[in-house]
Amino acid sequence: MPKYQAPEWGNAPAIYDDHTLKILGNEVMEDWEMPYMNRLAAVATQNGGAILELGYGMGISSRAIHEHDIESHTVIEAHPDVIQKCVQDNRQRLIDGKMRICSGFWQNVTPTMASETFDGILFDTYPIGEDEMIGPHMFFFDEAHRLLKPGGVLTYYSDEAVDLKPPHVQRLVEAGFSEAAIDFEVCEVTPPENCEYWSDSTIIVPIVRKDS
């Protein structure tokens, strides 16, 4: 399998301010997402155990994950500046072995991981290629199903405001999740008027469970 690469993305600086993370001039994350990230973290950790998080961003969901009773937390992150921030934010957790970082794009990292390893997965990566503009989570569903333990739960940054549309559900079913185990919550959010990537007042929190 060819190695996934995005050199322009990886070589551009990650620019943080008090409210935003930008890379290549794109708003990757903003702090208005905090209530949404908190809900995603709560869903991903509802079984406790081993948690996989894909995409560190501003570290909002990562901090929320550690507010719950878990055994371990694995982060996959591709951008070197964001990895550096993750290390700075979580130095003691890394030393204690409560958390570990896997450097690289998930497409290259997750195939090295054993099946049925994680109790919960939170996926929130930025769409880098044109093909990912439909939602990078769509490409991860097969790996999510493989990596989850039976009864494990997947959640992710959705691109839908009020429900999961049929093509979205169908893609999850094709990955191996049963339709009866696909659910969601609606989370209220307040993005600023100038936000480039979200304008609705709600966003979906997917709750997708692998059959036991």
C-alpha positions, 0 to 999 in steps of 0.5 A: 500500500502506498504511504499516505503523504501531504508534505505541504501540510506537514511543512507549513507552521501550525499557528495558535492564538487564544482562540484558533489553530490555523495551518496554511491559512485555514481555520483548523479548529476554534475554541467555540467547539469546546462544548462539542468536543466535551460531548465527543469525549464523553461518548468516546470514553463511556466504556472506559478502557483504551481510547484512541484519538485521531487528531489533536488540534488544540487539545480540547477533546484530549483534555476532556477525555482525561476527565473520565475514568480511562485506562489509556489514551493513544493520540495519532497526530501528523503535524510536527508543530501540533505534536510538539504542543501535545507533548507540552500539554501532556508531558506528565501523562506521557511520562506516567504512561497514561498517554502515548503519541503516534506520529504520522497520518492515520492512514499509515499508523492504524494499519500497524495496530492490532484489531479489537484494541480500543474501547472507544475512538474519537476521530477529528482530523482536518480534510487535507486532500480534495477527496476528503472534503466530503468528510475525512471520517468517511474514509476511516469507518472501516478501520474504526470497525476493525480497531474497536473491541466488540461493544466499543464506540466510535464518535467523530467530528460530523459534517451534519447539523441535525441528523445522519443522512442516509448516505452517511448511515449507509457508509457506516453499515458498509464498514460493518456497523449494524444500522440498529447500533448507529445513533446520534445526539444534537449538540448546540454550538455558537460559532462566530459569524466569521467562522469559515467552516461551520455556521449552524447552531447545532452539530451532530454527535455520532454514537456508533457502537460495534456489535458485541 
